[in-house]
Amino acid sequence: MNTRKMIIQFSFISLFLWMTGCQDLTEELAGIEPADAKNIHITMIAKSASNPVFQSARIGAEAAAKDLSEKYSKISVQIDWRTPREEDPQEQAERIRNAVEDGTDAIIVSCSDDSILTAAINAAVESGIPVMTFDSDAPRSKRFSFYGPNDLEIGEKILDERKGDGR
């Protein structure tokens, strides 16, 4: 399984567990759709819709949403893809604000520029919308979690490996 798919699946499982409680096992085993089934709309805003990395992230997120919806009868998870065609942090911030206005249940965002996106993320959280960052963080924001690589650690490992090769 590739790393991007694992990141997206872990992100949605974390978000799902945070947003929902346990299911009634009897209903689940009987395959009965409960009257209190909930639709969960997760807005996904990556850096760029033209970037193949984020196209793969979208496919992984939609697959994870489908899997969760099929596995748990009390929820139906939909991904609302609102990624700008080209990387534009101002547009990302506007899309976060629009998602909040439209009543999204949660937001997952890969930050093009945390100095621009932090205010929009904080406003969403203050409105009661959980926000998670992936791939690129906004560490000073009120997001509840970040899932992605530690670039500094990866760079140090690469340098250590190159030193071992005599380079």
Sequence and secondary structure as in RCSB ss.txt:
>XXXX:A:sequence
MNTRKMIIQFSFISLFLWMTGCQDLTEELAGIEPADAKNIHITMIAKSASNPVFQSARIGAEAAAKDLSEKYSKI
SVQIDWRTPREEDPQEQAERIRNAVEDGTDAIIVSCSDDSILTAAINAAVESGIPVMTFDSDAPRSKRFSFYGPN
DLEIGEKILDERKGDGR
>XXXX:A:secstr
  HHHHHHHHHHHHHHHHH     HHHHHHT   TT EEEEEEEE S TT HHHHHHHHHHHHHHHHHHHH TTE
EEEEEE   SS  HHHHHHHHHHHHHTT SEEEE  S HHHHHHHHHHHHHTT  EEEESS  TTS  SEEES  
HHHHHHHHHHHHHHTT 
